[in-house]
């Protein structure tokens, strides 16, 4: 699939998906919805820890329904959102924007912003949909001011709770004679998404991903992962609420441990980087 066809397919998906247009953040009975809610909590916590009071302009690139824009404005930034989906941009505007904020339609690889415009750029759950990350990383570097901050969120290809699937995938690749080729890749396409949606969605080898970001002119400040799905234990009597509490506890414990391996153990990754 070409880059333009991929972008068109993703744009059409988000144009019609009501969950990502806002409902996803309201569900209390769905694991992915609660994971998405915690992702927002951890993103904002990481930003506030590094930036007690925001100054200058901040961009949410791939802003979706605009859930981060009020928070960026509350931190003191003049916020702007951008999304590939015009419908997402429309929904974001309809919800009401902070004073001075705006939402544009645009492409993460070819943004409409001038060089050195922003002191902060966040891109949450966006890069997974790109066929290649280099163009977008170069564009983020361009629009950031000197010393500006970049926050990225991507999915982990090898979370600890998916260990059986990782072993199965590795054995399949070995039997099909493509293990050597696959292990060199920074990210792997998700076969289920390709089959059910017809477009590409990738998950990352996180250490290699951090190296790629560094190669594009950024230094890592801090990072974490989240997502240790305990809900399958409902089959043996564990309640949904209890499973979520256990998952939160695991996230807190692993983050506080400071052990490098455990920093890459969750389903989703959040990293904060500085332009150098």
C-alpha positions in Angstrom: 0.0 0.0 0.0 1.3 3.4 -0.9 1.7 6.2 1.6 -1.2 8.2 0.1 -3.5 5.2 0.0 -2.7 4.5 3.6 -3.4 8.0 4.7 -6.7 8.1 2.8 -7.8 4.8 4.4 -6.9 6.0 7.9 -8.6 9.3 7.3 -11.8 7.6 6.3 -11.7 5.3 9.3 -11.5 8.2 11.8 -14.0 10.3 9.8 -16.7 7.7 10.7 -15.5 6.3 14.1 -17.7 7.7 16.9 -15.5 6.1 19.6 -12.4 8.1 18.7 -14.6 11.2 18.2 -15.1 11.3 22.0 -17.1 8.3 23.2 -14.0 6.2 23.9 -13.1 8.4 26.8 -16.5 8.0 28.4 -16.8 4.2 28.7 -16.1 2.7 32.2 -16.6 -0.9 31.2 -14.1 -1.4 28.4 -10.4 -2.2 29.0 -9.1 -0.3 26.0 -11.2 2.8 26.9 -9.7 2.8 30.4 -6.2 2.3 29.0 -6.7 5.3 26.8 -7.9 7.3 29.8 -4.8 6.3 31.8 -2.6 7.1 28.8 -4.0 10.7 29.0 -3.3 10.8 32.7 0.3 9.7 32.3 1.0 12.0 29.3 -0.2 15.0 31.3 1.7 13.9 34.4 4.9 13.6 32.4 4.5 17.0 30.9 3.6 18.7 34.2 6.7 17.1 35.8 8.9 18.6 33.2 7.0 21.8 32.6 5.5 23.3 35.8 4.3 26.3 33.8 4.0 26.3 30.0 5.1 29.2 27.9 5.0 29.7 24.1 3.0 27.6 21.7 2.2 23.9 21.8 0.9 21.7 19.1 -1.1 18.4 19.4 -0.3 16.7 16.0 -2.9 14.1 15.4 -5.2 15.7 18.0 -8.3 13.6 17.3 -11.2 15.0 19.1 -9.0 17.5 20.9 -9.0 16.0 24.4 -5.5 17.4 25.1 -6.0 20.9 23.9 -7.8 22.3 27.1 -5.0 20.7 29.2 -2.2 22.3 27.2 -4.0 25.7 27.5 -4.4 25.2 31.3 -0.7 24.6 31.5 -0.1 28.1 30.0 0.5 27.2 26.3 -1.2 28.8 23.3 -2.5 25.5 21.9 -3.1 24.4 18.3 -4.4 21.0 17.1 -4.0 19.3 13.8 -5.5 16.1 12.5 -5.5 14.3 9.2 -9.3 13.7 9.5 -11.4 16.8 8.7 -14.3 15.2 10.7 -12.0 14.8 13.8 -11.0 18.5 13.4 -14.7 19.4 13.1 -15.6 17.5 16.2 -12.8 19.1 18.1 -13.9 22.6 17.2 -17.5 21.7 18.0 -16.6 20.7 21.6 -15.3 24.2 22.2 -11.7 25.3 22.1 -9.7 27.1 24.7 -9.2 30.8 24.1 -6.7 31.4 21.3 -6.7 27.7 20.2 -7.4 26.4 16.8 -7.6 23.1 15.0 -6.4 22.5 11.5 -6.6 19.6 9.0 -3.1 18.5 8.1 -0.5 15.8 7.5 2.1 15.0 10.2 4.7 14.6 7.4 3.9 18.0 5.9 2.5 20.3 8.5 1.5 23.9 7.7 3.6 25.3 10.5 6.6 27.6 10.2 10.1 26.4 11.3 10.7 26.8 15.1 7.1 27.6 15.9 6.5 25.5 19.0 8.2 24.9 22.4 6.2 21.7 22.8 4.7 19.2 20.3 2.8 16.1 21.4 1.8 13.3 19.1 -0.3 10.6 20.8 -1.2 7.4 19.0 -0.3 8.8 15.6 3.0 7.3 14.4 1.6 3.7 14.6 -0.4 4.5 11.4 2.5 5.8 9.3 4.3 3.5 6.9 7.6 5.2 7.8 8.5 7.5 10.7 11.4 9.4 9.3 9.5 12.1 7.5 7.3 12.8 10.6 10.2 12.9 13.0 12.1 15.3 10.7 9.0 17.5 10.5 8.6 17.5 14.3 12.2 18.6 14.6 11.7 21.4 12.1 8.7 22.9 13.8 10.1 22.8 17.3 12.1 25.7 18.6 15.7 25.1 19.9 15.5 23.0 23.0 11.8 22.3 22.4 10.1 19.2 23.8 8.5 16.3 21.8 6.2 13.8 23.5 5.4 10.6 21.5 3.2 7.7 22.2 3.4 4.4 20.3 2.4 0.7 20.8 4.9 -1.9 22.0 5.3 -5.0 19.8 6.6 -7.1 22.7 4.7 -6.3 25.9 5.2 -8.8 28.7 1.6 -9.8 28.8 1.8 -10.8 25.1 4.7 -13.2 25.6 2.9 -16.3 24.3 1.9 -14.3 21.2 5.5 -13.1 20.8 6.8 -16.7 20.9 4.2 -17.8 18.4 5.0 -15.0 16.0 8.7 -15.7 16.3 8.3 -19.4 15.6 6.1 -18.6 12.6 8.7 -16.2 11.2 11.4 -18.8 11.6 9.4 -21.5 9.9 8.6 -19.2 7.0 12.2 -18.2 6.7 11.8 -14.5 7.4 12.9 -14.3 11.0 16.2 -12.6 10.1 14.4 -10.0 8.0 11.7 -9.3 10.7 14.1 -8.9 13.6 15.9 -6.1 11.8 12.8 -4.0 11.7 12.1 -1.2 14.1 8.3 -1.9 13.9 6.1 -4.7 12.8 2.7 -4.5 11.0 -0.3 -5.9 12.9 -1.7 -8.6 10.7 -5.1 -8.5 12.3 -5.6 -4.8 11.4 -4.4 -5.5 7.8 -7.0 -8.3 7.5 -10.0 -6.5 9.1 -9.4 -2.9 8.1 -7.3 -3.2 4.9 -4.7 -0.7 6.1 -1.5 -0.8 8.1 -0.9 -0.4 11.8 2.4 -1.1 13.4 3.9 -1.8 16.8 7.4 -0.9 17.9 10.6 -2.5 19.3 11.0 0.3 21.8 14.7 0.4 22.3 15.3 0.6 18.6 12.5 3.2 18.3 14.3 5.4 20.9 17.5 5.1 18.8 15.5 6.2 15.7 14.2 9.3 17.5 17.7 10.1 18.7 19.0 9.8 15.1 16.6 12.6 14.2 18.0 15.0 16.6 16.3 14.3 20.0 17.6 13.2 23.4 15.3 11.2 25.7 14.3 12.9 29.0 12.1 10.2 30.4 9.7 7.4 29.3 7.3 4.8 30.6 5.0 2.1 29.5 1.4 1.2 30.5 -1.0 -1.6 29.9 -0.8 -5.0 31.6 -4.1 -6.5 30.7 -5.5 -8.6 33.7 -9.0 -8.8 32.4 -8.6 -12.4 31.0 -8.4 -13.4 34.7 -12.2 -12.8 34.9 -12.5 -16.3 33.6 -11.3 -17.5 37.0 -13.5 -15.1 39.0 -11.6 -11.9 39.1 -13.9 -8.9 38.8 -13.3 -6.3 36.1 -12.8 -3.5 38.6 -10.3 -5.6 40.5 -8.4 -6.4 37.3 -8.1 -2.7 36.5 -6.9 -1.9 40.1 -4.2 -4.7 39.8 -3.1 -3.3 36.4 -2.8 0.2 37.8 -0.7 -1.2 40.7 1.6 -3.0 38.3 2.1 0.2 36.3 2.9 2.2 39.4 5.3 -0.5 40.8 7.2 -1.0 37.6 7.5 2.7 37.0 8.9 3.2 40.5 11.3 0.3 40.2 13.6 2.1 37.8 14.7 -1.1 36.2 15.5 -0.6 32.5 13.9 -3.8 31.2 10.6 -3.1 33.0 10.5 0.4 31.4 9.6 -1.4 28.1 7.2 -4.0 29.5 3.8 -2.5 28.9 1.5 -2.4 25.9 1.9 1.3 25.2 4.9 3.6 25.4 5.1 7.3 26.2 8.4 9.1 25.7 9.4 12.7 26.3 12.3 14.0 24.2 14.2 17.3 23.8 15.4 18.8 20.5 19.1 19.0 20.3 
